[in-house]
Amino acid sequence: MSEHNSNSNQSSVTNNKEDRPKLKILAFHGYRQNGTVFRAKIGSFRKAVSKYAQLFFISAPHKVFCEEGGGDEDSRSWWFNAEDNTFSGKCLGGPAIGFEDTLNLIEEVVKEHGPFDGFMGFSQGACLVGLLAAMQQKGYLPYTFKFAIFASGFRSGSLVHKGFYDEDINLHSLHVYGESDSIIPKEMSESLINLFVKSVVIEHAGGHYVACSGSIKDAYLDFLHDRYQDIFENPEKNNRRNS
């Protein structure tokens, strides 16, 4: 059975101000991770954005099988792009085994816990968010989201996904990637970024992880501040701009 219970970042700071609404962001983990592991790994990010956003974490529906045989409950994938049920971001021309299951899972989660203001993803999860943004642009999704955050994002090389990338994506987006990332080289991230016409791009000197320090933390906060104003403080202006 696929794991789709949403674990929210419920922590809040007590102060004299009235509790104000927060942006709801659905977070998608990387290959061989799960929602619980991803939540723990990005504690700095969660803390940094907690002023503006509440994150919800889900686990991909597919178990990743180890070499010894059998599926690892803790190791998950949103889809596989090789016939042996593995995934590599650098694989080109392969299938997208199990992708429909993932789409169905997300639809269920949005119905139960949404709507969500934005989606955020890391690595394979960021690739998934890119696909969802492209599908939304084409009117293929039964739900909507207003912005996206990508960490080590890239285009899917699966043949069935190729047609999703044939037009610009009119969605506010923040893209963060590492200059020395050997898993998803920066050229792969840049290829995805080129599709987004409202993009903010931050490059850091590190590798394959969700960076959150110094100017990168400031970039997250600036981006979410703007999205917060769009959605909660100036919704009519935002609707006119997107119409």
C-alpha positions, -999 to 999 in steps of 0.1 A, spaced: 0 0 0 14 34 -9 23 57 19 4 90 15 -2 103 50 10 139 51 34 148 79 32 186 84 58 209 100 35 220 128 60 239 149 52 275 156 66 304 176 45 320 203 44 357 202 20 386 207 9 387 171 -21 368 159 -14 336 140 -13 344 104 -19 320 75 10 302 60 18 290 25 11 253 21 39 235 3 39 198 -8 74 184 -7 88 156 -29 118 137 -19 147 123 -40 153 88 -54 159 62 -26 145 86 1 111 88 16 90 116 32 102 110 67 139 108 57 136 139 35 119 159 63 148 151 86 174 160 60 161 194 53 156 206 89 175 238 82 153 246 52 121 239 72 133 262 100 143 289 76 110 291 57 87 285 87 79 322 89 60 319 56 54 283 49 42 250 62 56 219 45 38 186 40 58 155 32 47 123 14 65 92 2 67 79 -33 45 48 -40 73 25 -54 97 5 -33 133 4 -46 145 -31 -48 180 -39 -35 205 -62 -52 198 -89 -26 161 -89 -37 131 -75 -21 119 -40 -17 132 -16 9 103 1 27 125 31 35 138 35 -1 113 49 -26 110 61 -61 84 82 -80 89 62 -111 116 40 -128 132 48 -161 149 14 -167 134 -20 -173 151 -34 -142 130 -10 -120 158 15 -113 162 52 -119 190 75 -130 186 111 -138 211 108 -166 192 81 -184 178 92 -217 151 75 -238 139 51 -212 104 43 -199 85 59 -170 74 28 -151 49 36 -123 45 73 -132 7 70 -134 6 56 -98 25 87 -86 1 110 -104 -29 92 -88 -12 94 -53 -6 131 -57 -42 137 -67 -54 118 -36 -31 138 -13 -43 171 -28 -79 161 -23 -73 151 13 -48 177 25 -48 204 -2 -51 227 -19 -14 235 -19 0 269 -28 33 255 -40 53 223 -47 89 218 -37 112 190 -48 147 176 -46 165 157 -73 140 131 -87 113 150 -67 124 182 -84 122 165 -118 86 154 -108 77 190 -98 90 201 -132 68 176 -150 38 186 -129 44 223 -137 46 214 -174 14 194 -172 -4 222 -154 7 246 -181 -10 223 -206 -41 220 -185 -36 183 -177 -39 184 -139 -71 183 -119 -56 207 -93 -34 238 -94 -4 252 -76 10 287 -78 48 283 -75 76 258 -74 109 254 -56 136 231 -72 167 218 -56 190 199 -80 162 198 -106 164 184 -141 143 173 -171 131 137 -173 147 117 -200 118 93 -203 104 92 -238 68 96 -226 77 128 -209 95 145 -238 63 162 -251 57 180 -218 88 202 -224 77 218 -257 65 251 -243 75 277 -218 61 274 -183 44 305 -168 49 297 -131 69 315 -104 99 293 -97 130 292 -76 159 270 -87 188 261 -65 217 238 -77 253 230 -69 282 239 -91 300 207 -81 269 184 -82 281 151 -98 247 133 -95 228 161 -114 254 183 -132 245 219 -133 239 217 -171 210 194 -164 195 219 -139 200 247 -164 181 228 -191 150 227 -168 154 263 -157 153 275 -193 116 264 -195 105 288 -168 98 324 -177 94 336 -141 125 320 -126 149 330 -98 181 310 -100 207 304 -72 239 285 -78 260 274 -48 295 259 -47 284 226 -32 271 193 -44 239 172 -44 218 185 -14 193 211 -4 215 240 4 202 266 29 228 290 42 237 327 38 225 342 6 207 310 -4 185 312 28 179 349 19 168 338 -16 142 314 -2 129 340 22 127 367 -5 109 343 -29 84 331 -3 78 367 9 68 376 -27 46 346 -31 30 353 3 22 388 -8 8 375 -41 -15 349 -25 -25 365 9 -21 402 6 -26 410 -31 -47 381 -45 -67 403 -69 -35 417 -84 -20 382 -87 -51 369 -104 -50 398 -130 -13 391 -136 -19 354 -143 -51 358 -163 
